Amino acid sequence: MPKILMPIGDATEALDTFYAYYRLPEDGYEVVVAGPEARLYHTVLHEIPPEPDVPWDITQERPGYHLRAGVAFRDVRSADYAGMFISGGRAPEYIRYDADLCRVTREIQAAGKPIACLCHGIEILTAAGCIEGKRVTTVPKCAMDAEQGGATYTGEPFVVNGKLVTGRGYEDNTEVLREFLRLLKAEL
C-alpha cells in the first residue's frame, strides 16, 4: 500500500487533518502521521464564530481531537512515500522550523511526488523553499507567507500547479483531495 506522509504538531487543524486521514485509505493509501517527536498531539478547531456576542476578526481556537504521530520528522525517509498531505492550523507556524521536516518536504517535491496543502500548511512549503514560481492558494491571512515564498497567491478555493494542490482550508477538502488523489493515481 503506497504511503502518504502527513506532518502534524500541536494545534493542527482537526477538519483539515482528519478528512484526509480517513479519506486517503479509502483509495488504498496508508497515511503515516509524523511529528517533531513520535507522540500524541492535540488538534484544534479554527473558525470565526458565526454569531458571537462580541465579534471576532480572527479565528478562534478550541481544543479538538488527539492524533498520534508514529514517527519523528528526523526518522522520515522521503523515498518511502508516494506523496505528502500538509494540513493547516497553527502547527505549521511552529513545525516549519524543523530542519528535518523541511528536508523531507524538499525531497518529496524534488522527486516529483504529489503534495497537497491546506490553509497555514503553506508556511511549511515556504520554509522548505518549495513554492517559488508556483500559483497557490491559502487562507487570505497566509497570502503574505505564500508571496514571501516566491509564489503567486490566487485566493481561489483550490489550485493545481504541476504536482502541487493547494486549498484555502477545510471548506475546500473535497476538491483538494479529489485533485490530490488524481495526481497520486497518475503516478501508479
C-alpha positions as CSV (number, residue, x, y, z in Angstrom):
1,M,0.0,0.0,0.0
2,P,1.6,3.4,-1.0
3,K,2.3,5.7,1.9
4,I,1.3,9.4,2.3
5,L,3.3,11.5,4.7
6,M,1.2,13.7,7.0
7,P,3.2,16.1,9.2
8,I,1.4,17.4,12.3
9,G,2.2,19.2,15.5
10,D,0.2,20.6,18.4
11,A,-2.6,22.9,17.1
12,T,-3.0,21.0,13.8
13,E,-6.5,21.9,12.4
14,A,-8.8,19.0,13.0
15,L,-11.0,19.1,9.9
16,D,-8.1,19.8,7.6
17,T,-6.3,16.8,9.0
18,F,-9.0,14.1,9.7
19,Y,-10.7,14.4,6.4
20,A,-7.5,13.4,4.6
21,Y,-6.5,11.0,7.3
22,Y,-9.7,8.9,6.8
23,R,-10.3,9.6,3.1
24,L,-6.9,8.6,1.7
25,P,-7.1,5.0,3.0
26,E,-10.4,4.6,1.2
27,D,-8.4,4.7,-2.1
28,G,-5.7,2.4,-0.9
29,Y,-3.2,4.8,0.7
30,E,-1.6,4.4,4.1
31,V,-1.4,7.7,6.0
32,V,1.8,7.9,8.1
33,V,1.5,10.7,10.7
34,A,4.8,12.3,11.6
35,G,5.6,15.0,14.2
36,P,8.6,16.7,15.8
37,E,8.5,13.6,18.1
38,A,6.6,10.3,17.9
39,R,3.9,11.1,20.4
40,L,0.2,12.1,20.9
41,Y,-0.7,15.6,19.5
42,H,-3.6,18.0,20.2
43,T,-5.7,19.1,17.2
44,V,-7.7,22.3,17.3
45,L,-10.9,23.7,15.7
46,H,-10.3,27.1,14.0
47,E,-13.2,29.2,12.9
48,I,-14.6,32.7,13.2
49,P,-17.6,32.2,15.4
50,P,-20.8,32.7,13.3
51,E,-22.7,34.8,15.8
52,P,-20.6,35.7,18.8
53,D,-21.8,38.1,21.4
54,V,-18.5,40.0,20.9
55,P,-17.3,39.9,17.3
56,W,-14.0,38.3,16.4
57,D,-11.9,39.5,13.4
58,I,-9.7,36.5,13.6
59,T,-10.2,32.7,14.0
60,Q,-10.9,31.4,17.4
61,E,-9.1,28.3,18.5
62,R,-10.8,25.5,20.5
63,P,-9.5,22.0,21.5
64,G,-10.1,19.2,19.1
65,Y,-9.3,15.5,19.0
66,H,-5.9,13.9,19.6
67,L,-3.8,12.2,16.9
68,R,-0.7,10.2,17.4
69,A,2.4,10.7,15.3
70,G,4.0,7.3,14.7
71,V,7.4,8.7,13.6
72,A,9.5,11.7,14.3
73,F,10.5,14.0,11.4
74,R,14.2,13.1,11.8
75,D,13.4,9.4,11.1
76,V,11.3,10.0,7.9
77,R,12.8,8.7,4.7
78,S,11.2,10.6,1.8
79,A,11.8,7.6,-0.6
80,D,9.2,5.6,1.4
81,Y,6.3,8.0,0.4
82,A,4.2,8.4,-2.7
83,G,3.2,11.9,-1.6
84,M,2.6,14.3,1.2
85,F,-0.5,15.9,2.7
86,I,0.1,19.1,4.7
87,S,-2.8,20.4,6.9
88,G,-3.2,23.8,8.5
89,G,-4.0,25.1,11.9
90,R,-1.3,26.8,14.0
91,A,1.0,23.8,13.9
92,P,2.8,24.9,10.7
93,E,3.8,28.2,12.3
94,Y,5.9,26.2,14.7
95,I,6.9,23.0,12.9
96,R,8.2,24.8,9.8
97,Y,11.4,25.5,11.8
98,D,12.2,21.8,11.9
99,A,15.1,21.2,9.6
100,D,14.2,17.5,9.0
101,L,10.6,18.4,8.1
102,C,11.9,21.0,5.6
103,R,14.4,18.4,4.2
104,V,11.7,15.8,3.7
105,T,9.4,18.3,2.1
106,R,12.1,19.4,-0.4
107,E,13.0,15.8,-1.2
108,I,9.4,14.8,-1.9
109,Q,8.9,17.8,-4.1
110,A,12.3,17.2,-5.9
111,A,11.3,13.6,-6.6
112,G,8.2,14.9,-8.4
113,K,5.7,13.3,-6.0
114,P,2.3,14.9,-5.4
115,I,1.9,17.3,-2.4
116,A,-1.4,18.6,-1.1
117,C,-1.6,21.6,1.2
118,L,-4.4,23.4,3.1
119,C,-4.5,26.7,4.9
120,H,-1.5,27.5,7.1
121,G,0.4,24.5,5.7
122,I,1.7,27.0,3.1
123,E,4.1,28.1,5.8
124,I,5.8,24.7,5.6
125,L,6.1,24.9,1.9
126,T,7.5,28.4,2.1
127,A,10.1,27.5,4.8
128,A,11.2,24.5,2.7
129,G,11.5,26.6,-0.4
130,C,9.0,24.6,-2.4
131,I,6.7,27.2,-3.9
132,E,8.8,29.7,-5.8
133,G,7.3,30.5,-9.2
134,K,4.1,28.5,-8.4
135,R,0.5,29.6,-8.4
136,V,-1.1,28.7,-5.0
137,T,-3.9,29.5,-2.7
138,T,-4.3,29.5,1.0
139,V,-6.4,31.4,3.6
140,P,-6.2,35.1,3.0
141,K,-4.2,35.7,6.2
142,C,-1.4,33.5,4.8
143,A,-1.2,35.2,1.4
144,M,1.9,37.0,2.5
145,D,3.5,33.7,3.5
146,A,2.9,32.4,0.0
147,E,4.2,35.5,-1.6
148,Q,7.3,35.5,0.6
149,G,7.9,32.0,-0.6
150,G,8.0,33.3,-4.2
151,A,4.6,32.1,-5.2
152,T,1.6,33.9,-6.8
153,Y,-1.3,33.9,-4.4
154,T,-4.7,33.5,-6.1
155,G,-7.3,33.3,-3.4
156,E,-9.2,30.7,-5.4
157,P,-10.8,27.8,-3.5
158,F,-8.1,25.4,-4.8
159,V,-5.2,25.5,-7.2
160,V,-3.4,22.7,-9.0
161,N,0.1,23.7,-10.2
162,G,2.0,20.7,-11.5
163,K,2.2,18.1,-8.7
164,L,1.1,20.7,-6.1
165,V,-2.5,21.1,-4.9
166,T,-3.3,23.9,-2.5
167,G,-6.6,24.9,-0.9
168,R,-7.8,27.6,1.4
169,G,-9.0,25.4,4.2
170,Y,-11.3,22.6,5.3
171,E,-14.2,24.0,3.3
172,D,-12.1,23.0,0.2
173,N,-11.2,19.5,1.4
174,T,-13.3,17.7,-1.2
175,E,-11.8,19.5,-4.2
176,V,-8.2,19.3,-2.8
177,L,-8.5,15.6,-2.0
178,R,-10.1,14.8,-5.4
179,E,-7.2,16.5,-7.2
180,F,-4.6,15.1,-4.9
181,L,-5.9,11.5,-5.5
182,R,-6.0,12.1,-9.2
183,L,-2.3,13.1,-9.2
184,L,-1.4,10.1,-6.9
185,K,-3.2,7.6,-9.2
186,A,-1.5,9.1,-12.3
187,E,1.8,8.0,-10.6
188,L,0.9,4.3,-10.3
